[in-house]
Amino acid sequence: MQLTNVFKKTKTVHNTRKTLQTIKQEKPEVPEGLLRKCNKCGAAIITDDVKENFYTCPKCEGYFRVHARRRIEMVADSNSFVSFDDDLVTKNPLNYPKYEDKIAEIQTRTSLQEAVITGSCQVEGNPAIIGVMDGRFLMASMGQVVGEKITRAAERATKENLPLILFACSGGARMQEGIVSLMQMTKTSAALKRHSDSGNLFISVLTDPTTGGVTASFAMLGDIILAEPGALIGFAGPRVIEQTIGQKLPKGFQRAEFLKEHGFVDKIVARPELKKTLAEILSLHSQTPATLPTAAPLESASEVKNEITGAWDRVLLSRMKDRPVGEDYLTHLFEDFTEFHGDRYYGDDEAIIGGVARFKGLPVTVIAQAKGKDTKENIRRNFGMPSPEGYRKALRLMKQAEKFGRPIICFVDTPGAFCGLEAEERGQGEAIARNLYEMSALKVPILSIVIGEGGSGGALAMATANEVWMLENAIYSILSPEGFASILWKDASLAKEAAEVMKLTAKDLLEMGIIEQVIEEPGHFTLQNLGVVTKQLEQGITRFLQDYQDLSGDEISERRYQRFREM
């Protein structure tokens, strides 16, 4: 072989390259539709896994948007959904060019007549009227037909005395229909007002995205507002806000978690839990009356007590770190407790826990001032000192209880309302005054139980009740003994002496006619012997509810008025 031929490309090398190219071209392809890309994390995921996982990414748990019919399949009992108002025809009030063609094209592509499907269904046996928006249809914008279908759904729910569930998913008003679209905001809101005034339940479920005129009308008017994790919820879109204010928005702004933190969402519910949650809420608002068992005679605490000689001893006991707190009573006395959040104005104050539960089968609204059990939780709950939004949350839940005819049971345990700059800026005095004003006239029975400290107006804003009870070593006073001594004697160190003259113990207040009942405590009252107290409370609450169950709303309100009128 000549030396010049050593570095030439041979036929063998050429054929090898061709073979590699052929192998590459013949690589097996993934069947169409088997895989898709997560728009949250970018991972390749198997389509069937997504469907089985309630249309969420199995890797990052991000939520995919769901077609309306799929949504109905997820929450409605099998074969229970019956649609209505499918024959409504979308019009073109502005004569917008090619609007009819656009609607026809979308109808063909999605098999939908419009951006919302409405009908009746059952959710784990609970009947309801339901409406579900579908973002594939012009971003589920609210035109005249969408507004009309939602309005008719509300009117039918009113006529049939049924709860209404609406799943919002919308870009807002429909630009192609102009001012006619805008009018749907009032139309749907007015229909929901009539539905509410008839004493019926409206559950609004916010999904991604819920924006614009839908947010500013029916979507935010629910008695109970649920949201899916991470859903975009807001009036103005994020880009519009950024362009307007010239600033970058913080991470998580306008997401469901942001809305809950700021008091506008009752509960964030993961998609796999949504049907169960809806069923529980519907069941708790069922109009089927519950019958309470006969109240047993009140039992006393059976354990040996420590000798307590003075008021200051009881002050110290009321503040014991291992003393049961409000949340403990909710857990031990009630079943099916569902917590709701937010005041619908500003925030969700964790110093107050509230929601709906059952007491021996009877739906009740329960609200507790919460101190927490350790330092971390004490700080999160602000040591049981509510802010204005806490009192407004409590009042919102009380007004909701009145609407649905539920008794209200409050657990009072606060050194006093939070006194800070931000509390004053947000109207602490007005919030407390509003509670006293509204609670005085509520037409359902209210029972308040002081379980620890009952400090000043911060306690009274939860104790404007038909009856007020106290645990034996709880205290209830105009302010703390330290504050009393500081104001009258200019010396907070005289708190012990102040406690002796303030008449703040349960025994003192029973004798003065300020409270109706004292619940005995065991010695060194802790979570371990909480049952000794809750057994007495079960008997007492049963008797209280029986005493008021046959009274009219006006009679209940008048009794409460006269109770305070005579003090």
URRA-V627727 format. One record per run of one state. SS is the DSSP state (h for helix, s for strand, l for the rest). FROM is the first residue (numbers start at 0). LEN is the number of residues. If there is no record, write none. Layout:
BEGIN
ss=SS from=FROM len=LEN
ss=SS from=FROM len=LEN
END
This chain:
BEGIN
ss=l from=0 len=2
ss=h from=2 len=3
ss=l from=5 len=5
ss=h from=10 len=15
ss=l from=25 len=9
ss=s from=34 len=3
ss=l from=37 len=6
ss=s from=43 len=3
ss=h from=46 len=6
ss=l from=52 len=3
ss=s from=55 len=1
ss=l from=56 len=6
ss=s from=62 len=1
ss=l from=63 len=4
ss=h from=67 len=8
ss=l from=75 len=6
ss=s from=81 len=2
ss=l from=83 len=15
ss=h from=98 len=12
ss=l from=110 len=5
ss=s from=115 len=8
ss=l from=123 len=2
ss=s from=125 len=8
ss=l from=133 len=4
ss=h from=137 len=3
ss=l from=140 len=1
ss=s from=141 len=1
ss=l from=142 len=1
ss=h from=143 len=16
ss=l from=159 len=3
ss=s from=162 len=8
ss=l from=170 len=2
ss=s from=172 len=1
ss=l from=173 len=1
ss=h from=174 len=23
ss=l from=197 len=4
ss=s from=201 len=10
ss=h from=211 len=4
ss=l from=215 len=2
ss=h from=217 len=3
ss=l from=220 len=3
ss=s from=223 len=4
ss=l from=227 len=4
ss=s from=231 len=3
ss=l from=234 len=3
ss=h from=237 len=8
ss=l from=245 len=9
ss=s from=254 len=1
ss=h from=255 len=6
ss=l from=261 len=5
ss=s from=266 len=2
ss=l from=268 len=2
ss=h from=270 len=14
ss=l from=284 len=26
ss=h from=310 len=8
ss=l from=318 len=7
ss=h from=325 len=8
ss=l from=333 len=1
ss=s from=334 len=6
ss=l from=340 len=11
ss=s from=351 len=8
ss=l from=359 len=2
ss=s from=361 len=8
ss=l from=369 len=5
ss=h from=374 len=6
ss=l from=380 len=1
ss=h from=381 len=3
ss=l from=384 len=3
ss=h from=387 len=17
ss=l from=404 len=2
ss=s from=406 len=8
ss=l from=414 len=6
ss=h from=420 len=5
ss=l from=425 len=2
ss=h from=427 len=12
ss=l from=439 len=6
ss=s from=445 len=10
ss=h from=455 len=5
ss=l from=460 len=6
ss=s from=466 len=5
ss=l from=471 len=3
ss=s from=474 len=3
ss=l from=477 len=3
ss=h from=480 len=9
ss=l from=489 len=2
ss=h from=491 len=11
ss=l from=502 len=2
ss=s from=504 len=1
ss=h from=505 len=7
ss=l from=512 len=4
ss=s from=516 len=3
ss=l from=519 len=7
ss=h from=526 len=22
ss=l from=548 len=4
ss=h from=552 len=13
ss=l from=565 len=2
END
